[in-house]
């Protein structure tokens, strides 16, 4: 069982803690965090991946985890579900019209019958993210955790990238199949998009395209990376950018760069 942090947790009352669940192409993972103490108590990652062409199988395996891990069924002070989807659109709140979410997404993405359309507000940016999540997965989670807050993975980048100290910065999140890019100028988001990318070179191309789009100087731009990125690929990014950092919560460190890349979103307070 791929437990990353604390194989025998002594958690006490879980109602004092936050449960964060993440579903992406790397599979299913979750963490238990003490928000008051700013400490990670437990981190788990599945040994199976998400196959978007066979979501029924993925959901069944996730359901088996809920059934066999009592911790996942415990009562928490807060439950966050972070779902990695490229089917999203970030729009100014003043342009958002309730009831037209499907129309908005249909212009940009091919929606499936089982896609459930949701919205979340990025308050500081006065922005609304319209996004699609597999309804079979959501209904499975509801069986075990009836009350939770749902976020697309890009929400974390939209919320926290502007808070990082550098002025020009781009978040680069790549998991084989999809690359998501967000750019901030100071404390303001100026760009957000995702692209299909089955190879790192394609993802790097879209990173450089984003750089051109926002007209940043690569020598004064920091790239915050996350996802599945190897050391050699980080070196490739460094050929173009002088500063590369992990997209992570600095208050709660993870054991190594591998876990920082894949699971750091679980540790942000959303």
N, C-alpha and C positions, 0 to 999 in steps of 0.2 A: 504494500500500500504506500504510494508516494507522498508521504508526509514530509514537508520541508522544514517546518519549525515546530518543535515541541511534540514529540511522539506520545507523551503521556501528560496531557494538559491537566492541571489542577485549577480549573476555572472558577470554582465557586458558583455564585449566582450569575448565570449568563444574562439575566435581565439588566445587569450593569454594563454590558458590552454591546458592540456593534458587530453584526454578521454582514460581511460583504461577499457577494457571489459574482463570479465572472464567467461568462460563456463566450468563447471565441474559437478561432480555428485551431488554437492549441488545446482545446478541450474545455473541461469544467474545473474551476478552482474556487476556493473560498478561504476567507480569513476571519479570525475573531480578534477584535482590537479593543483595547481599553482606551477610550478616547480621553478620559480624564488624565490618565498617566502617560498618554502618548506612547503606548507600548503594544507590540504585536504579540499576541498570546498563542496563536495557532495559525498555520498556513498549510493548505493541502492542495495538491494538483492531481487530476485524474491521469490514468495511464492510457486513456483513449482520446482521440481527436474528434473535432466536429467535422462532419461531412455534410455540407449544405445540400448535397444531392440525396442524402439519406438521413434526414432529420429525425425520422421515427426511431431509428436505431440509436442515435445520439441521445434522444430524450429518454428512451428506455434505460440506457445505461446511467443517465443522471438520476432517474427515478430510483434505480437500484441503490445508488449511493445514499440518497435520502432515507431509504428504507433500512439500510444497514448501519448508518452512522447516526447514532442518537443525537450527537452534537448539532447536526443540521436541522433537527426537528425541535430544538430547544427554543425557549422564548427569549428574545433579545430586546434591548431597548430600541434598536433600530435595525432594519434589514434593508440593504441596498442590493439591487441586481444590476450589474453592468453588462450590457449585451453589445458585442462588437458587430455592428452592421454598417455596410457601405451605403445602405438605402436611407439616406437622410438628407435634409436640406435645412441649413441655418439661415433664417430670414429675420429682418428687423421686426420687432414686436408690432410696430404700427402697421405693418403690411400683412400681418397674420389675420386671416379670417376664419373663425371657428366654423367647422363643417366643410371646409375646402381642403383639408389635409391630404386626402387621397388624390385630389386633382393636382395639387402641388407636386407630390411625389411621382405621380404618373408621367409628369413632364420630364423627369430626370432618370427614373429607374423603372425596370420591369418588375411589377409587383406580382407575388404569388397569391393563390387563393387563401393560403394559411397565414399570410402576413397580417398582423394586427398593427394598426397605425396609432402611434402615441405622440404626445408632445411634452416638452419640458422647457422651462423658461431659464435662460441664463440672465439672471437679474442684473448683474453688474454691466453686462453688454447690452441690456435692453433688447434681447434677442430670443427668438423661439426656435427650438430645434424640432422639426417634424421628422419622425423616424419610424421604421418598420421593424417589428420583431416577430419571430415565429410564434404563433399563438399556441401551438402544441407544447412548446417549451414553457411558455408563461403559465398555461393551465396546470402543468405538472408542478411547477414551483408553488402555485397557489394551494395545491393539495396539502403541502407540508408547512408552508409559511404564507398564510392567507393575506397578511399585510406587509407590503414592501414598497420601496421607492424604486422606480425603474428609470435607468439612464442608458443612453447610447454611449459607447466608449469615448466618442469624441467630446462628450460633455465635460469630462475631466480636463481635457486639453483646453477647451474654450474657457473653462473656469480658472485654471491655475497658470497657464502660460503667461497671461498678462501680469501675474504677481511675481514672476521671477525677475531678478535684478537687472538683467541686460536690457538694452533698449530695443535692438533688432534681434528677433528670435523666431525660430521655426521649429515646430514639433514634427518629427518624422517617425510615424508608427508603421512598421512593415511586418506583416505576417503573410507568408507566401500565398498570393492570391489577391491581396488588397494592400494598398498603401494609403494612409490618411495623412494629410498635411494641414497644419494650422500655422498661421503667421501672426505675430503681434508686433506692433510698433509702440514701444513703451507699454502703457497699460491698456491698450486698445487692440482688439482683434481686427485685422484688416483682410484676412483671407482664410478660407476653410473649404477643403474639398477632398474627395477620395477618388482613387483610380484603380482599375484592375492592373495587377502587377504579379506575374507568376515567377519572375526572376528578379534578383536584386538590382541588376543593371537597369531594368525597367523602372523600378522604384527610384533609383538614383536619378534617372532621367526626369522623372516628375518632380523630384526635389529641386533640380536645377531649373526646371520650367517655372516652378513656384518662385524661386529666387528672382528670376527675370520678371515675372508678373508683378511682384511687389517692389521691385527695383531696390533691393537691399545690396549693400556691398558685402561680399562674402568674407572679407577680412575683418569686418566688424559685426558679423552675424553669428549668433550661437545656435547650433542645431541640437535640439533635445531629442534623443533617440529612445525608442521602445519597440518591443515586439521580438521578432526572430532575426537578429543581426549578429553575424560572426565577427571575430576580431579583424579578419582580412577586409571585411566589408566596411568596418569602421575606419580602417586605414584608407579605403577608397574615398570615403566621405571627407577625410582629412586632407585629401589632395585639393579640395575646393574650398573648405572652410577651416578657419584657424581655431575655432572653439567648438568642441563637441562634449555634451554632457548627457547623463541619463535623465530621463523624465521621471522624477521620483519625489516623494515626500521627504524633505531633508530631516524632518523631526522623527521619522521612524525608519531607520536603516534596515536593509535586508542583508542576508548572509554573504551574497556574492553578486557579481555582475549579471550572471545568468538569471537569477531570480529578480534582480532589479529591472531587467528588460521586460520580463514576462508578467510580473505580478504587482508592480508598484502602484498601478491604478487602484488596487484593492485597499491601499492604505490612506488614500485621500479622504477627507471628510467632505461628503457631497451634500 
